[in-house]
Amino acid sequence: MVRTVHRGGRYVDPQLAAEAISAGDSPLTPREADVLELAADGAPVDEIAERAALSPGTVRNYLSSAVAKVGAANRHEAARIARRYGWI
């Protein structure tokens, strides 16, 4: 594994790959995924809104929808779930 990566190859954890395959298609719309990705680093809603050229209320709506769709408790958990499954 280390030698493969050192030579410029890729290594994908088999368990992670299996989870991603079994997760299926993303339940997120493209815009929800974009906003959730911007939120993944802990940015506040106002900053996400500015970066995404959206109003703060629209950002909150997208985040709320994404959280519900992935069954998370909050946007940070939703981002972790979405990243784990390769949706963002």
C-alpha positions in Angstrom: 0.0 0.0 0.0 2.7 2.6 1.0 4.8 1.6 -2.0 1.9 2.0 -4.3 1.1 5.5 -3.1 4.8 6.4 -3.1 4.9 5.4 -6.8 2.0 7.8 -7.5 -0.7 5.1 -7.3 -3.9 5.2 -5.3 -5.0 3.2 -2.3 -8.6 3.0 -1.3 -9.5 1.3 1.9 -11.6 -1.8 1.0 -14.2 -1.2 3.8 -14.6 2.5 2.8 -15.0 1.4 -0.9 -17.7 -1.1 0.1 -19.6 1.4 2.2 -19.5 3.9 -0.7 -20.8 1.4 -3.2 -23.6 0.3 -0.9 -24.5 3.9 -0.1 -25.8 4.3 -3.6 -26.5 7.6 -5.2 -26.4 10.8 -3.2 -29.7 11.9 -1.8 -28.4 15.5 -1.9 -29.2 18.0 -4.7 -26.1 19.5 -6.3 -26.7 22.8 -4.4 -27.2 21.1 -1.1 -23.9 19.3 -1.6 -22.1 22.5 -2.5 -23.4 24.3 0.6 -22.7 21.3 2.8 -19.1 21.1 1.5 -18.7 24.8 2.3 -20.0 24.1 5.8 -17.7 21.1 6.4 -14.8 23.2 7.7 -17.0 24.8 10.3 -17.7 28.1 8.5 -20.5 30.2 9.9 -23.7 30.6 7.8 -22.9 34.2 6.8 -19.6 33.2 5.4 -21.1 30.2 3.5 -23.8 32.5 2.1 -21.2 35.0 0.9 -19.0 32.3 -0.7 -22.0 30.6 -2.3 -23.7 33.9 -3.4 -26.8 33.0 -1.5 -28.8 34.6 1.4 -28.1 33.3 4.9 -31.7 32.0 5.0 -31.3 30.0 1.8 -28.1 28.5 3.2 -29.9 27.5 6.4 -32.6 25.9 4.3 -30.1 23.9 2.2 -28.3 22.8 5.3 -31.5 21.8 7.1 -32.6 19.8 4.1 -29.2 18.1 3.8 -29.1 17.2 7.5 -32.6 15.6 7.2 -31.8 13.7 4.1 -28.7 12.0 5.5 -30.2 11.5 8.9 -27.7 13.5 10.8 -28.0 15.5 14.1 -26.4 18.6 12.7 -24.6 20.0 9.7 -21.2 18.9 10.9 -22.3 15.3 11.2 -24.1 15.6 7.8 -20.8 16.7 6.2 -18.9 13.8 7.8 -21.5 11.3 6.5 -21.6 12.9 3.0 -17.8 12.8 2.8 -17.7 9.2 4.0 -20.0 8.2 1.2 -18.3 10.4 -1.4 -21.3 12.7 -1.8 -19.2 15.8 -1.3 
